[in-house]
Amino acid sequence: MTIIQLKCFVEIAEQGSFTRAAEKLYISQPTISRHIQLLEEEMQTSLLIRDGRRASVLTPSGQLLYDCLKRCRADYVNTADQIRQLREQKQLNLFLPEDCSPSDKISQKFDGIYRNFPRLDSSISYTDYSHFEEVIAHGSFLICASDTMISDRKYAFHMLTDETDTYYIAASVDHQGFSKDHSPVLEDLTGSPLFLMRSMPQALRSHYVDMVRQKLSYDPSVLLLDSIDTILFYLKSKKGITVCTSWFKYRNDPRILFLPIGKAARYAVYWDPEIRWTREILQIIRSL
């Protein structure tokens, strides 16, 4: 028994004709007849009383099967509707890259969400680069720089900033590439290993290497680390550097100094347009 056999049977029962059922299903009359023949052979009984190519009357067995299939169809429609309701998200789950901390302006907007929508089920969490698509697919919103959203999929998005952010080289305050008054000494930064997160997309990793190469005129050796906290630990060795934006998690750490090296992309919030979000949720996102 196959789905197409059952579909053929239901159409014949409802259309009262092999011809009309075949037209409705966009298949030939011999094909639909063969499907019914195979179904009856499996059931070991006649399901239709034939009159030429007409089949306007169901046998008792055919009526029993048709009533069953109608109930199945109703159950399917009801289940599909329940699934659609589950997909209509009413939670606001925001994720940021684990190496980021939102700007003061965006943080104030987050605070406004909690004040203005106290009953809204919302949360802010962190994830690494390798889980960006998974986070969105599971019904959450992702905030990141647009040049870190490297994906073949088309996501809906809303820009959070009007201007591009700045890229920095970050190093320990005790790195030899900074003088006692914390001014950068480029020739002393040259040769420093570059610490980057292992989960970072290859394209973004290459972009960071190119920026260091252009600014400091050397090809940095790259050390891939598992977390931003591990990168901070290695920076304290006073020899290595990393690349970040003004949203860097440790941007305000007095142990870290920053050398601007160029303009970054703008920050945006991304989500799956296939998910049926409530109007309230989308209004909140677009207010950020």
ZAMARGU-4260 file (C-alpha; in steps of 0.2 Angstrom, whole numbers, plus 5000, padded with zeros to 4 digits):
<rodrens>
0) 5000/5000/5000 | 5007/5017/4995 | 5002/5035/4998 | 4998/5037/4979 | 4987/5022/4979
5) 4977/5029/4994 | 4976/5047/4985 | 4970/5039/4969 | 4956/5029/4979 | 4950/5045/4989
10) 4950/5055/4973 | 4939/5042/4964 | 4927/5041/4978 | 4925/5060/4979 | 4925/5063/4960
15) 4914/5048/4956 | 4925/5045/4941 | 4942/5038/4936 | 4943/5051/4922 | 4940/5066/4934
20) 4951/5059/4947 | 4965/5056/4934 | 4964/5074/4929 | 4964/5080/4947 | 4980/5071/4951
25) 4988/5075/4934 | 4991/5056/4930 | 4984/5045/4916 | 4969/5034/4917 | 4978/5018/4915
30) 4990/5023/4929 | 4976/5027/4941 | 4967/5011/4936 | 4983/5001/4940 | 4985/5010/4957
35) 4967/5004/4962 | 4970/4987/4955 | 4986/4985/4966 | 4977/4992/4981 | 4962/4980/4979
40) 4974/4965/4977 | 4983/4970/4994 | 4966/4972/5002 | 4960/4956/4994 | 4943/4964/4990
45) 4934/4975/4978 | 4933/4993/4984 | 4923/5001/4969 | 4908/4996/4959 | 4914/5000/4941
50) 4903/5005/4927 | 4915/5007/4912 | 4927/5020/4918 | 4915/5027/4931 | 4916/5022/4949
55) 4902/5031/4957 | 4898/5018/4970 | 4909/5012/4985 | 4908/4994/4990 | 4905/4991/5009
60) 4924/4988/5011 | 4927/5004/5000 | 4916/5014/5011 | 4925/5008/5027 | 4942/5012/5019
65) 4936/5029/5013 | 4929/5034/5030 | 4945/5029/5038 | 4955/5040/5026 | 4944/5055/5029
70) 4948/5054/5047 | 4967/5052/5044 | 4966/5068/5032 | 4957/5078/5046 | 4970/5072/5059
75) 4984/5077/5047 | 4976/5095/5044 | 4975/5097/5063 | 4992/5091/5066 | 4999/5102/5053
80) 4990/5117/5061 | 4998/5112/5078 | 5015/5112/5071 | 5013/5129/5063 | 5007/5136/5080
85) 5023/5128/5088 | 5033/5137/5074 | 5025/5154/5079 | 5038/5160/5091 | 5033/5170/5106
90) 5050/5170/5115 | 5064/5182/5112 | 5080/5173/5113 | 5095/5183/5108 | 5112/5176/5105
95) 5129/5185/5103 | 5146/5179/5098 | 5155/5173/5114 | 5169/5186/5111 | 5157/5201/5111
100) 5149/5213/5123 | 5136/5224/5116 | 5139/5243/5115 | 5132/5254/5129 | 5119/5260/5117
105) 5113/5243/5112 | 5114/5238/5131 | 5102/5252/5135 | 5090/5246/5122 | 5090/5228/5129
110) 5086/5236/5146 | 5072/5245/5139 | 5065/5228/5133 | 5064/5221/5150 | 5056/5237/5157
115) 5043/5239/5143 | 5039/5221/5141 | 5041/5213/5159 | 5030/5198/5154 | 5040/5194/5139
120) 5050/5178/5140 | 5067/5184/5134 | 5085/5179/5137 | 5102/5184/5131 | 5115/5170/5128
125) 5132/5168/5120 | 5138/5156/5106 | 5153/5153/5096 | 5155/5156/5077 | 5152/5137/5072
130) 5134/5137/5080 | 5128/5153/5071 | 5116/5144/5059 | 5111/5132/5072 | 5106/5146/5084
135) 5095/5154/5070 | 5087/5137/5065 | 5082/5134/5082 | 5071/5149/5083 | 5083/5162/5091
140) 5090/5179/5085 | 5108/5181/5082 | 5117/5198/5084 | 5134/5199/5076 | 5145/5210/5063
145) 5138/5207/5046 | 5155/5201/5040 | 5155/5187/5052 | 5138/5180/5045 | 5146/5169/5032
150) 5132/5158/5026 | 5124/5152/5010 | 5107/5154/5017 | 5097/5170/5016 | 5092/5177/5033
155) 5081/5192/5038 | 5091/5205/5047 | 5089/5222/5055 | 5104/5234/5056 | 5108/5239/5074
160) 5121/5253/5070 | 5121/5267/5057 | 5140/5267/5056 | 5153/5254/5053 | 5163/5249/5068
165) 5182/5249/5070 | 5194/5235/5070 | 5208/5235/5083 | 5224/5225/5086 | 5223/5220/5105
170) 5238/5216/5115 | 5243/5216/5134 | 5247/5233/5141 | 5264/5225/5145 | 5268/5220/5127
175) 5284/5227/5120 | 5274/5234/5106 | 5267/5248/5117 | 5278/5260/5126 | 5277/5265/5144
180) 5265/5279/5140 | 5255/5265/5130 | 5258/5272/5113 | 5260/5259/5100 | 5277/5255/5093
185) 5273/5246/5076 | 5290/5238/5073 | 5290/5230/5091 | 5272/5223/5087 | 5279/5215/5071
190) 5282/5196/5073 | 5269/5194/5087 | 5259/5178/5085 | 5240/5181/5081 | 5228/5173/5093
195) 5211/5169/5085 | 5196/5158/5089 | 5196/5140/5082 | 5177/5141/5078 | 5180/5157/5067
200) 5175/5155/5049 | 5191/5153/5037 | 5185/5168/5027 | 5185/5179/5042 | 5201/5172/5049
205) 5210/5176/5033 | 5202/5194/5033 | 5210/5196/5050 | 5227/5190/5045 | 5226/5202/5030
210) 5223/5217/5041 | 5237/5213/5052 | 5248/5210/5037 | 5243/5227/5029 | 5245/5236/5046
215) 5261/5229/5052 | 5269/5222/5036 | 5272/5204/5041 | 5264/5187/5039 | 5258/5183/5057
220) 5259/5165/5063 | 5241/5160/5069 | 5237/5151/5085 | 5219/5145/5085 | 5212/5144/5103
225) 5195/5137/5109 | 5188/5152/5118 | 5190/5171/5120 | 5195/5168/5139 | 5209/5157/5132
230) 5214/5171/5120 | 5215/5183/5135 | 5226/5171/5145 | 5238/5170/5130 | 5238/5189/5128
235) 5244/5190/5146 | 5260/5182/5139 | 5265/5199/5133 | 5270/5192/5116 | 5254/5189/5106
240) 5240/5200/5098 | 5222/5197/5092 | 5210/5207/5081 | 5193/5213/5088 | 5180/5226/5086
245) 5174/5239/5099 | 5161/5225/5104 | 5176/5215/5111 | 5171/5206/5127 | 5187/5214/5136
250) 5186/5231/5128 | 5186/5239/5145 | 5199/5228/5153 | 5214/5240/5159 | 5226/5226/5155
255) 5223/5227/5137 | 5228/5240/5124 | 5220/5243/5107 | 5227/5249/5091 | 5214/5254/5077
260) 5218/5246/5061 | 5202/5249/5050 | 5184/5249/5048 | 5173/5234/5052 | 5156/5230/5046
265) 5140/5236/5054 | 5132/5225/5068 | 5115/5217/5064 | 5102/5205/5071 | 5098/5190/5060
270) 5083/5178/5061 | 5075/5164/5051 | 5061/5172/5040 | 5053/5155/5038 | 5048/5155/5056
275) 5031/5164/5060 | 5036/5177/5073 | 5023/5186/5083 | 5021/5205/5078 | 5026/5210/5095
280) 5043/5201/5094 | 5047/5208/5077 | 5042/5226/5083 | 5054/5224/5097 | 5068/5218/5086
285) 5066/5232/5074 | 5066/5244/5088 | 5084/5240/5093
</rodrens>
